[in-house]
Amino acid sequence: MKFVISLARRNLKGRPIRTVALLMLAAFLTAAMFGGTVTVKSLKKGLESYEARLGADIIVVPKETDSHGTVESILLQGVPGYFYMDKSVLDIIGSMESVKNFSPQFYLASATTGCCDSAVQIIGFDPESDFSIQPWIVENYSSSLEDGDVIVGSNIRIPNSGEIRFYNVTCNAVAQLDTTGTGLDSAVYANMNTIQKMMESSDNLGFHYFSKVSFDRAVSSILIEVEEGCDINSVARDINLQLDDAVANPTKSMIAGIAKGLLGTSKIIGTLTFVIWFLATIILIVSFTMIVNERKRELAVLRICGASIRTLSEVLVVESVLVSSIGGLFGIVAASMVIFPFEGVLKRSLQLPMLLPGAGLIFLIAIGALCGSILTCGLTSVICTHKITEKDTGLILREGA
């Protein structure tokens, strides 16, 4: 076996151009399998994270906002926005027996000028009634959220001082949340008193975005948890019958639309990955066939010198395994340099929640892609070698005479 490996290595070194071409082909094949699989897995994990973070059965928003898809832009893409409806909606929802819990939220969008450290979505919530945000805030911060405290998403940089300003209101960033792969990673969370202080300060600074909004009479959205056993869609319809300027949407319907887009994107990525693999396999078969035909006299001489058909097959298979292993590793590294540093760009271009899988799963995907590349190259080499070694050695030598 030592002789086979040594001969295979010398053969590869002796034809550097041919070897590099095969390495690039193997790298391209592995990069496609690895990159496609990681992207699909990231999209699926992002959807699961998005569903878990919503934490409500129904969300109520202003009717005009719902028709423009502003909520999805904020939650999915992290586009700062603000919208309001009359707080009387809370009384209507609170009077319904099918509603178990409900909690208001208030949205602000920070400015991009010197009064704010960054332009982000600010979400105010009521800690006393909230059942959606606090369950996952407590994973990183177990104390109560005091006035002036904020909790920030994973995409927001916290200064060394721990202080961050919004409309010249200095807040204490007491915790940073884990990555969700959604627009929530670019959000800031505060209690309602902190939000009111920001609104008052923004008006004093000349930002009149919220001047027509009465904080005491307005909310942006209402999250609802229905009683156990109640049909969510039926409850949403009942709420809509009593609302004029607001609309209640089951969160499952929001997720269903995203899931549909994710399924379509996953199919496209899967199809492209298969097409690349198929074309690469065809090119490999053609390449190995040409290489074996080119080397048939060399193989015939080795046969005359006493090498068996099995030995020749082993040499060619070892060559293909070496090429596919090295090329595959390069392919995985190349795909990683595109996917991991530019995850945010990819997420924005797809406009879908995206969260990279854990290191363990990524490692398994890399191993699977590498094994797939080695297996494809190895089988292709075996098929081509079998065809040429079936020929009579004497006839092969006389062909070039």
PASEVEX-771207 format. One line per 8 residues: number of its first residue (from 1); their letters; for each residue x, y, z of C-alpha. Coordinates in steps of 0.1 Angstrom, whole numbers, plus 2048, in hexadecimal, padded with zeros to 3 digits. Layout:
BEGIN
NUM	a	X:Y:Z; ... .
end
This chain:
BEGIN
1	mkfvisla	800:800:800; 81E:817:807; 829:812:7E3; 806:81B:7D6; 804:83B:7EA; 828:845:7E1; 821:83F:7BC; 800:852:7BD .
9	rrnlkgrp	811:870:7CD; 82D:870:7B3; 814:86E:797; 801:88D:7A5; 821:8A1:7A9; 82C:897:786; 80E:8A8:776; 808:8C8:78A .
17	irtvallm	7F0:8D8:772; 7DA:8BA:770; 7DB:8B6:795; 7D2:8DA:79C; 7B4:8D8:784; 7A7:8B9:796; 7AD:8CA:7B8; 798:8E8:7AD .
25	laafltaa	77C:8D2:7A0; 77B:8BE:7C1; 77C:8DF:7D5; 75F:8ED:7C0; 74B:8CD:7C6; 750:8CC:7EB; 74A:8F2:7EF; 728:8EE:7DE .
33	mfggtvtv	71E:8D1:7F5; 72B:8E1:815; 71E:905:80E; 6FC:8FA:801; 6F6:8E3:820; 702:8FD:839; 6EC:918:829; 6CD:902:82A .
41	kslkkgle	6D3:8F7:84E; 6D8:91C:858; 6B7:926:848; 6A4:90B:85A; 6B4:913:87C; 6AD:938:876; 688:930:871; 687:91B:891 .
49	syearlga	698:938:8A4; 67F:951:896; 661:93C:8A0; 66F:937:8C3; 676:95D:8C8; 653:968:8BD; 645:956:8DB; 621:95F:8D5 .
57	diivvpke	603:950:8C3; 5F6:970:8B4; 605:992:8AE; 5EF:9B2:8A9; 5FC:9CF:895; 5EE:9EE:884; 5DB:9E4:864; 5F0:9FB:84D .
65	tdshgtve	610:9EC:85C; 605:9C9:855; 5FD:9D0:831; 620:9DE:82B; 632:9C1:83C; 644:9D8:855; 643:9BF:871; 656:9A5:85C .
73	sillqgvp	670:9BF:852; 677:9C7:877; 677:9A4:884; 688:992:867; 69F:9AC:857; 6A5:9C3:874; 699:9E2:861; 691:9FD:87C .
81	gyfymdks	66D:A08:87B; 651:A15:890; 62B:A15:88F; 60F:A1A:8A8; 5EA:A13:8AF; 5D3:A1E:8CA; 5D7:A0D:8EC; 5B2:A07:8EE .
89	vldiigsm	5B9:9E7:8DB; 5C7:9D9:8FB; 5A4:9DC:90C; 594:9C9:8EF; 5AD:9AD:8F1; 5AC:9AB:917; 586:9A6:916; 588:986:902 .
97	esvknfsp	586:965:915; 59B:952:8FB; 5B9:968:902; 5D0:95B:91D; 5EB:975:91D; 5F2:994:90A; 60E:9AE:90B; 615:9CF:8F8 .
105	qfylasat	635:9D9:8E7; 640:9FC:8DD; 658:A01:8C0; 671:A1D:8BB; 68B:A21:8A0; 6AB:A33:8AB; 6BA:A4E:897; 6DB:A4D:884 .
113	tgccdsav	6E9:A6E:891; 6FF:A76:8AF; 6E3:A72:8C8; 6E3:A4C:8C3; 700:A33:8C3; 6F0:A1E:8A8; 6D1:A1D:892; 6BD:9FF:8A0 .
121	qiigfdpe	69B:9F3:8A7; 691:9FB:8CB; 675:9E5:8DA; 664:9EF:8FA; 651:9D4:90D; 63D:9D1:92E; 650:9BA:946; 631:9B4:95B .
129	sdfsiqpw	61C:9A6:93E; 637:99A:926; 638:975:91F; 64B:976:8FE; 66C:989:902; 676:982:926; 678:95B:923; 695:95F:90B .
137	ivenysss	6A4:97E:91C; 6A7:96A:93C; 6BF:953:92A; 6D9:96F:92C; 6CC:986:947; 6B9:97A:965; 6B3:99C:977; 696:9B3:972 .
145	ledgdviv	69A:9CE:957; 69C:9EF:969; 695:A12:95A; 6B2:A1C:944; 6BD:9F8:93E; 6BD:9E8:91C; 6C4:9C6:90E; 6D3:9C5:8EB .
153	gsniripn	6D4:9AC:8CF; 6F3:999:8C4; 6FB:9B1:8A7; 6FE:9D0:8BC; 720:9DA:8C9; 721:9E4:8EE; 73B:9FE:8F8; 754:9F5:913 .
161	sgeirfyn	741:A0C:92A; 721:9F8:926; 70E:A18:91E; 6FB:A1E:8FE; 6E8:A3D:8F4; 6C7:A42:8E2; 6BA:A65:8DD; 6D4:A70:8F7 .
169	vtcnavaq	6C5:A59:911; 6E2:A45:91F; 6D8:A21:926; 6EA:A04:936; 6EE:9E6:920; 6EA:9CB:93B; 6EB:9AD:924; 6EF:9A2:900 .
177	ldttgtgl	6D9:987:8F1; 6E3:968:8DE; 6E2:968:8B8; 6C0:960:8A9; 6C7:965:884; 6AB:97E:881; 6A6:9A3:882; 6A3:9A0:8A8 .
185	dsavyanm	6C9:99E:8A9; 6C9:9C3:8A1; 6AF:9CD:8BB; 6B1:9DE:8DD; 698:9D5:8F9; 68D:9EC:915; 670:9F1:92D; 655:A0A:925 .
193	ntiqkmme	662:A25:93C; 683:A25:92A; 671:A27:909; 65C:A45:914; 67C:A57:91F; 68B:A51:8FD; 66C:A5F:8EB; 66B:A7E:901 .
201	ssdnlgfh	690:A84:8FB; 68D:A7F:8D5; 672:A9A:8D4; 688:AB2:8E7; 6A5:AAC:8CF; 68F:AB5:8B1; 686:A92:8A5; 661:A95:8A0 .
209	yfskvsfd	65B:A72:893; 647:A6A:8B3; 639:A8C:8BB; 616:A83:8B0; 617:A62:8C5; 609:A62:8E8; 61D:A49:8FA; 602:A43:914 .
217	ravssili	5E9:A3B:8F8; 5FD:A28:8DF; 60C:A05:8D9; 61F:9F6:8BC; 615:9D2:8BE; 604:9BA:8D6; 60F:996:8DB; 5F4:97E:8E5 .
225	eveegcdi	5F4:95B:8F4; 5D3:949:8F0; 5C3:932:909; 5CC:90D:906; 5B4:8FA:8F0; 5A9:919:8DC; 5AF:91B:8B7; 5C8:936:8B0 .
233	nsvardin	5B9:93F:88E; 596:942:89C; 5A2:959:8B8; 5B4:96E:89E; 594:971:88A; 580:97A:8A8; 599:996:8B1; 598:9A3:88D .
241	lqlddava	572:9A6:88F; 576:9BF:8AC; 593:9D3:89E; 591:9EF:884; 5B4:9FD:880; 5C8:9DE:88B; 5CB:9BB:880; 5D3:99A:893 .
249	nptksmia	5EA:981:882; 5F1:95E:88E; 617:95C:891; 615:93A:880; 609:94B:860; 627:963:861; 63E:945:866; 62C:932:84A .
257	giakgllg	634:94D:831; 659:94D:83B; 65A:927:83B; 64C:927:818; 668:93F:80D; 681:92A:820; 675:90A:80F; 678:91A:7EC .
265	tskiigtl	69B:928:7F4; 6A5:906:802; 699:8F4:7E2; 6AC:90C:7CC; 6CC:908:7E0; 6C7:8E2:7E1; 6C1:8E1:7BB; 6DF:8F6:7B4 .
273	tfviwfla	6F4:8E0:7CB; 6E8:8C1:7B9; 6EE:8D0:796; 711:8DA:7A0; 718:8B8:7AE; 70A:8A7:78F; 71E:8BD:777; 73E:8B9:78C .
281	tiilivsf	739:893:78B; 735:894:765; 754:8A9:762; 767:892:779; 75D:873:765; 769:885:745; 789:891:755; 792:86F:764 .
289	tmivnerk	78A:85D:743; 7A1:875:730; 7BC:871:74B; 7BA:84B:74B; 7BA:84A:725; 7D8:861:725; 7EA:84A:73D; 7E0:829:72E .
297	relavlri	804:822:721; 812:82B:743; 7FA:812:753; 802:7F7:739; 827:7FB:740; 820:7F6:765; 80C:7D7:75D; 829:7C9:74A .
305	cgasirtl	840:7D1:768; 82A:7BB:77E; 810:7D3:78C; 7EE:7C3:78F; 7CD:7D2:783; 7C4:7D6:7A8; 7E4:7E9:7AF; 7DE:801:792 .
313	sevlvves	7BB:807:79D; 7C7:80E:7C1; 7E0:827:7B3; 7C6:83A:7A0; 7AD:839:7BC; 7C7:845:7D5; 7CF:862:7BD; 7AA:86B:7BC .
321	vlvssigg	7A6:869:7E1; 7C4:87F:7E7; 7B8:899:7CE; 794:899:7DB; 79F:89B:800; 7B7:8B8:7FA; 79F:8C9:7E2; 782:8C3:7F9 .
329	lfgivaas	793:8D3:816; 79B:8F2:801; 776:8F2:7F6; 769:8F1:81A; 781:90D:824; 777:922:806; 751:91D:80D; 757:926:831 .
337	mvifpfeg	768:946:828; 749:950:814; 72D:944:82B; 73A:94C:84E; 748:970:84A; 72B:97A:833; 70F:96A:846; 6FE:98C:84B .
345	vlkrslql	700:995:826; 6F2:973:81C; 6D5:977:836; 6CC:999:828; 6CD:98E:804; 6B6:970:80B; 6A0:985:823; 69A:966:839 .
353	pmllpgag	6A4:95E:85D; 6C6:94D:85C; 6DA:93E:879; 6F9:92A:875; 6F8:907:884; 70F:8FD:8A0; 734:8F5:89B; 72D:8CF:8A0 .
361	lifliaig	713:8CE:884; 729:8E4:86D; 745:8CB:873; 72F:8AE:86A; 723:8BF:84A; 748:8C6:841; 751:8A1:846; 732:896:832 .
369	alcgsilt	73B:8AE:815; 75F:8A2:815; 755:87D:816; 73C:884:7F9; 758:894:7E5; 770:877:7EC; 756:85D:7E4; 74C:86E:7C3 .
377	cgltsvic	770:871:7B7; 779:84E:7C3; 75B:83D:7B1; 762:851:792; 786:846:792; 77D:822:797; 764:822:77A; 77D:832:762 .
385	thkitekd	79A:81C:76E; 785:7FC:76A; 77E:804:745; 7A3:80A:73C; 7B1:7EC:74F; 79A:7D5:73D; 7AD:7DA:71D; 7CA:7C3:712 .
393	tglilreg	7EC:7D1:71C; 7FC:7C8:6FB; 7E1:7D9:6E7; 7E5:7F9:6FC; 80B:7FA:6F5; 806:7F3:6D0; 7ED:810:6CD; 809:829:6D0 .
401	a	822:816:6BB .
end
